[in-house]
Amino acid sequence: MIPAISGAIGPLGPSEWSVGSVGSLGQDPAAAVNPTGTGSGSFSDALSGAINSLEATQANATTASQQLATGQLSDPTQAITAVENASLSMDLASQIRTKLTDAVNTVFQTQI
């Protein structure tokens, strides 16, 4: 029989179950579109910001893996975490691109 682990890890508080906010979710809706609150945010600005964030994540993963390979990084979990974050970010970007492409194709195929 496998013993219960609840006694080993102790009681879980709300902070252990919280995932925080994703991007600008959980903020004021006006601030989510445009952080200045002026309401003049555009889709191209949001897309540029997302691509810049993806590039930064990829660069962080590259740096962490190079530091791990050269011995400059002593904790391999930091490199693994950075690479996994970059991988998940790229997968998400790829899925969003696919969904947008499908939506555009649907619009173009719609007969009037």
FIRO-513971 format. One line per field, with one value per atom (N, C-alpha, C, O): residue number from 1; atom name; x, y, z. Coordinates in Angstrom, 1 decimal. Example, Ala and Ser with C-alpha at 12.3 -4.5 7.8 and 13.67 -1.06 7.14 Angstrom:
# residues 2
n = c(1, 1, 1, 1, 2, 2, 2, 2)
atom = c(N, CA, C, O, N, CA, C, O)
east = c(13.2, 12.3, 13.2, 14.2, 12.8, 13.7, 12.9, 13.4)
north = c(-5.7, -4.5, -3.3, -3.3, -2.2, -1.1, 0.0, 1.1)
up = c(7.8, 7.8, 7.8, 8.5, 7.1, 7.1, 7.9, 8.0)
END
This chain:
# residues 112
n = c(1, 1, 1, 1, 2, 2, 2, 2, 3, 3, 3, 3, 4, 4, 4, 4, 5, 5, 5, 5, 6, 6, 6, 6, 7, 7, 7, 7, 8, 8, 8, 8, 9, 9, 9, 9, 10, 10, 10, 10, 11, 11, 11, 11, 12, 12, 12, 12, 13, 13, 13, 13, 14, 14, 14, 14, 15, 15, 15, 15, 16, 16, 16, 16, 17, 17, 17, 17, 18, 18, 18, 18, 19, 19, 19, 19, 20, 20, 20, 20, 21, 21, 21, 21, 22, 22, 22, 22, 23, 23, 23, 23, 24, 24, 24, 24, 25, 25, 25, 25, 26, 26, 26, 26, 27, 27, 27, 27, 28, 28, 28, 28, 29, 29, 29, 29, 30, 30, 30, 30, 31, 31, 31, 31, 32, 32, 32, 32, 33, 33, 33, 33, 34, 34, 34, 34, 35, 35, 35, 35, 36, 36, 36, 36, 37, 37, 37, 37, 38, 38, 38, 38, 39, 39, 39, 39, 40, 40, 40, 40, 41, 41, 41, 41, 42, 42, 42, 42, 43, 43, 43, 43, 44, 44, 44, 44, 45, 45, 45, 45, 46, 46, 46, 46, 47, 47, 47, 47, 48, 48, 48, 48, 49, 49, 49, 49, 50, 50, 50, 50, 51, 51, 51, 51, 52, 52, 52, 52, 53, 53, 53, 53, 54, 54, 54, 54, 55, 55, 55, 55, 56, 56, 56, 56, 57, 57, 57, 57, 58, 58, 58, 58, 59, 59, 59, 59, 60, 60, 60, 60, 61, 61, 61, 61, 62, 62, 62, 62, 63, 63, 63, 63, 64, 64, 64, 64, 65, 65, 65, 65, 66, 66, 66, 66, 67, 67, 67, 67, 68, 68, 68, 68, 69, 69, 69, 69, 70, 70, 70, 70, 71, 71, 71, 71, 72, 72, 72, 72, 73, 73, 73, 73, 74, 74, 74, 74, 75, 75, 75, 75, 76, 76, 76, 76, 77, 77, 77, 77, 78, 78, 78, 78, 79, 79, 79, 79, 80, 80, 80, 80, 81, 81, 81, 81, 82, 82, 82, 82, 83, 83, 83, 83, 84, 84, 84, 84, 85, 85, 85, 85, 86, 86, 86, 86, 87, 87, 87, 87, 88, 88, 88, 88, 89, 89, 89, 89, 90, 90, 90, 90, 91, 91, 91, 91, 92, 92, 92, 92, 93, 93, 93, 93, 94, 94, 94, 94, 95, 95, 95, 95, 96, 96, 96, 96, 97, 97, 97, 97, 98, 98, 98, 98, 99, 99, 99, 99, 100, 100, 100, 100, 101, 101, 101, 101, 102, 102, 102, 102, 103, 103, 103, 103, 104, 104, 104, 104, 105, 105, 105, 105, 106, 106, 106, 106, 107, 107, 107, 107, 108, 108, 108, 108, 109, 109, 109, 109, 110, 110, 110, 110, 111, 111, 111, 111, 112, 112, 112, 112)
atom = c(N, CA, C, O, N, CA, C, O, N, CA, C, O, N, CA, C, O, N, CA, C, O, N, CA, C, O, N, CA, C, O, N, CA, C, O, N, CA, C, O, N, CA, C, O, N, CA, C, O, N, CA, C, O, N, CA, C, O, N, CA, C, O, N, CA, C, O, N, CA, C, O, N, CA, C, O, N, CA, C, O, N, CA, C, O, N, CA, C, O, N, CA, C, O, N, CA, C, O, N, CA, C, O, N, CA, C, O, N, CA, C, O, N, CA, C, O, N, CA, C, O, N, CA, C, O, N, CA, C, O, N, CA, C, O, N, CA, C, O, N, CA, C, O, N, CA, C, O, N, CA, C, O, N, CA, C, O, N, CA, C, O, N, CA, C, O, N, CA, C, O, N, CA, C, O, N, CA, C, O, N, CA, C, O, N, CA, C, O, N, CA, C, O, N, CA, C, O, N, CA, C, O, N, CA, C, O, N, CA, C, O, N, CA, C, O, N, CA, C, O, N, CA, C, O, N, CA, C, O, N, CA, C, O, N, CA, C, O, N, CA, C, O, N, CA, C, O, N, CA, C, O, N, CA, C, O, N, CA, C, O, N, CA, C, O, N, CA, C, O, N, CA, C, O, N, CA, C, O, N, CA, C, O, N, CA, C, O, N, CA, C, O, N, CA, C, O, N, CA, C, O, N, CA, C, O, N, CA, C, O, N, CA, C, O, N, CA, C, O, N, CA, C, O, N, CA, C, O, N, CA, C, O, N, CA, C, O, N, CA, C, O, N, CA, C, O, N, CA, C, O, N, CA, C, O, N, CA, C, O, N, CA, C, O, N, CA, C, O, N, CA, C, O, N, CA, C, O, N, CA, C, O, N, CA, C, O, N, CA, C, O, N, CA, C, O, N, CA, C, O, N, CA, C, O, N, CA, C, O, N, CA, C, O, N, CA, C, O, N, CA, C, O, N, CA, C, O, N, CA, C, O, N, CA, C, O, N, CA, C, O, N, CA, C, O, N, CA, C, O, N, CA, C, O, N, CA, C, O, N, CA, C, O, N, CA, C, O, N, CA, C, O, N, CA, C, O, N, CA, C, O, N, CA, C, O, N, CA, C, O, N, CA, C, O, N, CA, C, O, N, CA, C, O)
east = c(0.8, 0.0, 0.9, 1.9, 0.5, 1.3, 0.8, -0.4, 1.7, 1.2, 0.8, 1.3, -0.1, -0.6, 0.5, 1.3, 0.5, 1.6, 1.1, 1.9, -0.2, -0.7, 0.1, 0.3, 0.5, 1.2, 2.6, 3.2, 3.2, 4.6, 4.7, 5.7, 3.7, 3.8, 3.1, 3.4, 2.3, 1.7, 0.5, 0.2, -0.2, -1.4, -1.0, 0.0, -1.8, -1.6, -2.5, -3.7, -1.8, -2.5, -2.9, -2.6, -3.6, -4.1, -2.9, -3.1, -1.8, -0.7, -0.1, 0.4, -0.3, 0.2, -0.7, -0.3, -2.0, -2.9, -3.1, -3.7, -2.5, -2.6, -1.7, -0.5, -2.2, -1.3, -0.9, -0.2, -1.4, -1.1, -1.8, -2.8, -1.4, -2.0, -1.2, 0.0, -1.9, -1.3, -1.3, -2.4, -0.2, -0.1, -0.7, -0.3, -1.8, -2.5, -3.8, -4.6, -4.1, -5.3, -5.3, -4.2, -6.4, -6.5, -6.2, -6.3, -5.9, -5.8, -7.0, -8.0, -7.0, -8.1, -8.3, -7.3, -9.5, -9.6, -9.1, -8.6, -9.2, -8.6, -7.1, -6.5, -6.5, -5.1, -4.6, -3.4, -5.4, -5.0, -4.9, -4.0, -5.7, -5.6, -4.4, -3.6, -4.3, -3.3, -2.9, -3.7, -1.6, -1.2, -1.4, -1.5, -1.3, -1.4, -2.9, -3.1, -3.8, -5.2, -5.8, -6.9, -5.1, -5.6, -6.5, -7.3, -6.5, -7.5, -7.0, -7.9, -5.8, -5.4, -4.5, -3.7, -4.5, -3.8, -4.3, -5.4, -3.3, -3.7, -3.3, -2.5, -3.9, -3.6, -2.1, -1.5, -1.6, -0.2, 0.7, 1.8, 0.4, 1.2, 1.1, 2.1, -0.1, -0.2, 0.6, 1.2, 0.5, 1.2, 2.7, 3.5, 3.2, 4.6, 5.1, 6.2, 4.3, 4.7, 4.7, 5.7, 3.8, 3.8, 5.0, 5.6, 5.4, 6.5, 7.8, 8.7, 7.9, 9.1, 9.2, 10.3, 8.1, 8.2, 8.6, 9.4, 8.1, 8.5, 10.0, 10.7, 10.5, 12.0, 12.8, 13.9, 12.3, 13.0, 13.1, 14.1, 12.0, 11.9, 12.9, 13.6, 12.9, 13.9, 15.3, 16.2, 15.6, 17.0, 17.4, 18.5, 16.4, 16.7, 17.0, 17.9, 16.3, 16.5, 17.9, 18.6, 18.2, 19.5, 20.7, 21.6, 20.5, 21.6, 21.7, 22.8, 20.6, 20.6, 21.2, 22.0, 20.9, 21.5, 23.0, 23.7, 23.4, 24.8, 25.6, 26.7, 25.0, 25.7, 25.8, 26.7, 24.7, 24.8, 25.8, 26.6, 26.0, 26.9, 28.4, 29.3, 28.6, 29.9, 30.3, 31.4, 29.3, 29.6, 29.4, 29.7, 28.9, 28.7, 27.4, 27.3, 26.5, 25.2, 25.3, 25.5, 25.2, 25.4, 24.1, 24.1, 22.9, 21.7, 21.0, 20.5, 21.0, 20.4, 18.9, 18.4, 18.2, 16.8, 16.4, 15.4, 17.3, 17.1, 17.1, 16.3, 18.1, 18.2, 17.0, 16.4, 16.6, 15.5, 14.2, 13.4, 14.0, 12.8, 12.8, 11.7, 13.9, 14.0, 13.7, 12.9, 14.2, 14.0, 12.6, 12.0, 12.0, 10.6, 9.6, 8.7, 9.9, 9.1, 9.2, 8.2, 10.4, 10.5, 9.8, 9.1, 9.8, 9.1, 7.6, 6.9, 7.1, 5.7, 5.2, 4.1, 6.0, 5.7, 5.6, 4.7, 6.6, 6.6, 5.4, 4.8, 5.1, 3.9, 2.6, 1.8, 2.5, 1.3, 1.3, 0.2, 2.4, 2.4, 2.0, 1.3, 2.5, 2.2, 0.7, 0.1, 0.1, -1.3, -2.1, -3.2, -1.7, -2.5, -2.4, -3.4, -1.2, -1.0, -1.9, -2.6, -2.0, -2.8, -4.3, -5.0, -4.7, -6.2, -6.5, -7.5, -5.5, -5.8, -5.8, -6.6, -5.0, -5.0, -6.3, -6.9, -6.7, -8.0, -9.2, -10.1, -9.1, -10.2, -10.2, -11.2, -9.0, -8.9, -9.4, -10.1, -9.0, -9.5, -11.0, -11.6, -11.6, -13.0, -13.7, -14.7, -13.2, -13.7, -13.6, -14.6, -12.5, -12.4, -13.3, -13.7, -13.6, -14.5, -15.9, -16.8, -16.3, -17.7, -18.3, -17.7, -19.4, -20.0, -21.1, -21.7, -21.1, -22.0, -23.3, -24.2)
north = c(-1.2, 0.0, 1.3, 1.3, 2.3, 3.5, 4.5, 4.7, 5.0, 5.9, 7.3, 7.7, 7.9, 9.2, 10.2, 10.2, 11.2, 12.2, 13.5, 14.4, 13.6, 14.8, 15.2, 16.4, 14.3, 14.6, 15.1, 15.8, 14.6, 14.9, 16.3, 17.0, 16.8, 18.1, 19.2, 20.4, 18.9, 19.9, 20.5, 20.2, 21.4, 22.0, 23.0, 23.7, 23.0, 23.9, 25.1, 25.1, 26.3, 27.5, 28.0, 27.4, 29.1, 29.7, 30.1, 30.1, 30.4, 30.8, 29.7, 29.9, 28.5, 27.3, 27.0, 26.4, 27.4, 27.1, 28.3, 28.1, 29.4, 30.6, 30.5, 30.1, 30.8, 30.8, 32.2, 32.4, 33.2, 34.6, 35.0, 34.4, 36.1, 36.6, 36.2, 36.0, 36.1, 35.8, 37.0, 37.6, 37.5, 38.8, 39.9, 40.3, 40.5, 41.6, 41.2, 42.0, 39.8, 39.4, 39.7, 39.6, 40.0, 40.3, 41.8, 42.3, 42.6, 44.0, 44.7, 44.1, 46.0, 46.8, 46.6, 46.7, 46.4, 46.1, 47.3, 47.0, 48.5, 49.6, 49.5, 49.8, 49.1, 49.0, 47.8, 47.7, 46.7, 45.6, 45.9, 45.3, 46.8, 47.1, 48.1, 47.9, 49.1, 50.1, 50.5, 51.0, 50.2, 50.4, 51.9, 52.2, 52.8, 54.2, 54.6, 55.7, 53.8, 54.1, 55.1, 55.6, 55.5, 56.4, 55.8, 56.5, 54.5, 53.8, 53.8, 53.5, 54.2, 54.2, 53.0, 53.1, 51.9, 50.7, 50.1, 50.1, 49.5, 48.9, 47.4, 47.0, 46.7, 45.3, 45.1, 44.1, 45.9, 45.8, 46.0, 45.3, 46.9, 47.1, 45.9, 45.4, 45.3, 44.1, 42.9, 42.2, 42.8, 41.7, 41.9, 41.0, 43.2, 43.4, 43.1, 42.6, 43.5, 43.2, 41.7, 41.3, 41.0, 39.5, 38.9, 38.0, 39.3, 38.8, 39.2, 38.3, 40.4, 40.8, 40.0, 39.6, 39.6, 38.8, 37.4, 36.8, 36.9, 35.5, 35.5, 34.6, 36.6, 36.6, 36.7, 36.1, 37.5, 37.6, 36.2, 35.8, 35.5, 34.2, 33.2, 32.4, 33.3, 32.4, 32.8, 31.9, 34.1, 34.5, 34.1, 33.7, 34.2, 33.7, 32.2, 31.8, 31.5, 30.0, 29.7, 28.8, 30.4, 30.2, 30.6, 29.8, 31.7, 32.1, 31.1, 30.7, 30.6, 29.7, 28.3, 27.7, 27.9, 26.6, 26.7, 25.8, 27.9, 28.1, 28.2, 27.6, 28.8, 28.9, 27.6, 27.3, 26.7, 25.4, 24.5, 23.8, 24.7, 23.9, 24.3, 23.5, 25.6, 26.1, 26.0, 26.3, 25.6, 25.5, 26.7, 26.8, 27.8, 29.0, 29.0, 29.8, 28.1, 27.9, 26.7, 25.6, 26.8, 25.7, 24.9, 23.7, 25.5, 24.9, 24.6, 25.4, 23.3, 22.9, 23.1, 23.2, 23.2, 23.4, 24.8, 25.0, 25.8, 27.1, 27.0, 27.6, 26.3, 26.1, 25.3, 25.7, 24.3, 23.4, 24.3, 24.2, 25.0, 25.9, 26.9, 27.1, 27.5, 28.5, 27.9, 28.5, 26.7, 26.1, 25.6, 25.7, 25.1, 24.7, 25.8, 25.7, 27.0, 28.2, 28.6, 29.0, 28.6, 29.0, 28.1, 28.5, 26.8, 25.8, 26.0, 25.9, 26.2, 26.4, 27.7, 27.7, 28.7, 30.0, 29.8, 30.4, 29.1, 28.9, 28.0, 28.2, 27.0, 26.2, 27.0, 26.8, 27.9, 28.7, 29.7, 29.8, 30.3, 31.2, 30.4, 31.0, 29.2, 28.4, 28.1, 28.1, 27.7, 27.4, 28.6, 28.5, 29.8, 31.0, 31.4, 31.8, 31.2, 31.4, 30.5, 31.0, 29.3, 28.3, 28.7, 28.6, 29.1, 29.5, 30.7, 30.9, 31.7, 32.9, 32.6, 33.2, 31.8, 31.4, 30.7, 31.0, 29.8, 29.1, 30.1, 30.0, 31.1, 32.1, 33.0, 33.3, 33.4, 34.2, 33.4, 33.9, 32.1, 31.3, 31.1, 31.1, 31.0, 30.9, 32.1, 32.1, 33.3, 34.6, 34.7, 35.1, 34.3, 34.4, 33.4, 33.7, 32.3, 31.3, 31.6, 30.9, 32.5, 32.9, 33.6, 34.5, 33.0, 33.6, 34.6, 34.5, 35.7, 36.8, 36.6, 37.4)
up = c(0.0, 0.0, 0.0, 0.7, -0.8, -0.9, 0.2, 0.3, 1.0, 2.1, 1.5, 0.4, 2.1, 1.7, 1.8, 2.7, 0.8, 0.8, 1.5, 1.6, 1.9, 2.4, 3.7, 3.9, 4.5, 5.7, 5.4, 6.2, 4.3, 3.9, 3.4, 3.6, 2.7, 2.1, 2.9, 2.6, 3.9, 4.7, 4.1, 2.9, 4.8, 4.2, 3.1, 3.2, 2.1, 1.0, 1.2, 1.4, 1.0, 1.1, -0.3, -1.3, -0.3, -1.6, -2.5, -3.8, -2.0, -2.8, -3.7, -4.8, -3.2, -4.0, -5.2, -6.1, -5.1, -6.2, -7.1, -8.2, -6.8, -7.7, -8.9, -8.7, -10.1, -11.2, -11.6, -12.6, -10.9, -11.3, -12.5, -12.9, -13.1, -14.3, -15.5, -15.5, -16.6, -17.9, -18.8, -19.1, -19.1, -19.9, -19.1, -18.0, -19.8, -19.2, -18.6, -18.2, -18.5, -17.9, -16.4, -15.8, -15.8, -14.4, -14.2, -13.0, -15.2, -15.0, -15.5, -15.9, -15.4, -15.8, -17.3, -18.1, -17.9, -19.3, -20.2, -21.3, -19.7, -20.5, -20.6, -21.6, -19.5, -19.4, -20.2, -20.6, -20.3, -21.1, -22.6, -23.2, -23.1, -24.5, -24.7, -25.6, -23.8, -23.9, -22.5, -21.8, -22.1, -20.8, -20.4, -19.2, -21.3, -21.0, -20.7, -20.1, -21.1, -20.9, -21.9, -21.7, -23.0, -23.9, -24.9, -25.6, -25.0, -25.9, -27.4, -28.3, -27.7, -29.1, -29.5, -30.4, -28.7, -29.0, -30.3, -30.6, -31.0, -32.3, -32.3, -31.4, -33.2, -33.3, -33.7, -33.2, -34.5, -34.9, -33.7, -33.6, -32.8, -31.6, -30.7, -30.1, -30.5, -29.7, -30.3, -29.6, -31.7, -32.3, -32.2, -32.0, -32.4, -32.3, -30.8, -30.7, -29.9, -28.5, -28.2, -27.5, -28.8, -28.6, -29.2, -28.7, -30.4, -31.1, -30.4, -30.3, -29.9, -29.2, -27.9, -27.5, -27.2, -26.0, -26.4, -25.6, -27.5, -28.0, -28.3, -27.9, -28.9, -29.2, -28.0, -27.9, -27.0, -25.7, -25.0, -24.4, -25.0, -24.4, -25.1, -24.4, -26.4, -27.2, -26.9, -26.7, -26.8, -26.5, -25.1, -24.8, -24.1, -22.7, -22.7, -22.0, -23.5, -23.5, -24.1, -23.7, -25.2, -25.8, -24.9, -24.8, -24.2, -23.2, -22.1, -21.7, -21.6, -20.5, -20.9, -20.1, -22.1, -22.5, -22.8, -22.6, -23.4, -23.6, -22.3, -22.2, -21.3, -20.0, -19.3, -18.7, -19.5, -18.9, -19.6, -19.0, -21.0, -21.7, -21.4, -21.4, -21.1, -20.8, -19.3, -18.9, -18.5, -17.1, -16.3, -15.1, -16.9, -16.2, -15.3, -14.4, -15.6, -14.9, -14.1, -14.6, -12.8, -11.9, -11.7, -11.3, -11.9, -11.6, -13.0, -13.7, -13.3, -14.6, -14.7, -15.8, -13.6, -13.7, -14.2, -14.9, -14.1, -14.6, -16.2, -16.8, -16.7, -18.1, -18.7, -19.7, -18.0, -18.5, -18.4, -19.4, -17.4, -17.3, -18.4, -19.0, -18.7, -19.8, -21.1, -21.9, -21.4, -22.7, -22.8, -23.9, -21.7, -21.8, -21.9, -22.7, -21.3, -21.5, -22.9, -23.5, -23.5, -24.9, -25.8, -26.8, -25.5, -26.3, -26.2, -27.3, -25.0, -24.9, -25.5, -26.1, -25.5, -26.1, -27.6, -28.3, -28.2, -29.6, -30.0, -31.1, -29.3, -29.6, -29.6, -30.4, -28.6, -28.5, -29.7, -30.3, -30.0, -31.2, -32.5, -33.3, -32.6, -33.8, -33.8, -34.9, -32.7, -32.7, -33.0, -33.7, -32.5, -32.7, -34.2, -34.8, -34.8, -36.2, -37.1, -38.0, -36.7, -37.4, -37.3, -38.3, -36.1, -35.9, -36.7, -37.3, -36.7, -37.5, -39.0, -39.7, -39.5, -40.9, -41.2, -42.3, -40.4, -40.6, -40.7, -41.5, -39.8, -39.7, -41.0, -41.5, -41.4, -42.6, -43.8, -44.7, -43.9, -45.0, -45.0, -46.0, -43.8, -43.7, -44.2, -44.9, -43.8, -44.3, -45.8, -46.4, -46.4, -47.8, -48.6, -49.7, -47.9, -48.6, -48.4, -49.0, -47.6, -47.3, -48.5, -49.1, -49.0, -50.2, -49.7, -48.7, -50.5, -50.2, -51.0, -50.8)
END
